[in-house]
Amino acid sequence: LKPFWLYLSRLPLKCRLCLQDGSMTQVAQDAQDHVQTQGRAQRRGDRTLARARQAARRRTFPLINSQIIASADTGDLELFMSTVEAYLTQMNLVNLSTALHRLAKMAISDAEAMASLHQ
């Protein structure tokens, strides 16, 4: 059991006023219970937020892939490379594989693109 004042300082004023008439041990226990309950609620909220972020990222992967494919279909190496560079930090392995595959297809079909890649 930690010293009660560590828990009391983290309690809302309303809770501190309610706990004034208890013994020091009971106050410390109540304060500890309150802080632990708040911590569980915070962790639960953090997990929910993390799941929402993951879901949002999963939805962006197909959009990135479609951008990669669309820029590769133009045949413009500069546009393709700028598209890949713009999304690089957000890509998953499927996006990276698609980008490398499209880059290889562009390089094989265009001698100028092959020369640009060698530089």
Secondary structure, DSSP 8 states (H G I E B T S, - for coil): ---HHHHHTTS-HHHHHHTTTS-HHHHHHHHHHHHHHHHHHHHHHHHHHHHHHHHHHHHHHHHHHHHHHHHHHTT-HHHHHHHHHHHGGG--HHHHHHHHHHHHHHHHH-HHHHHHHH-
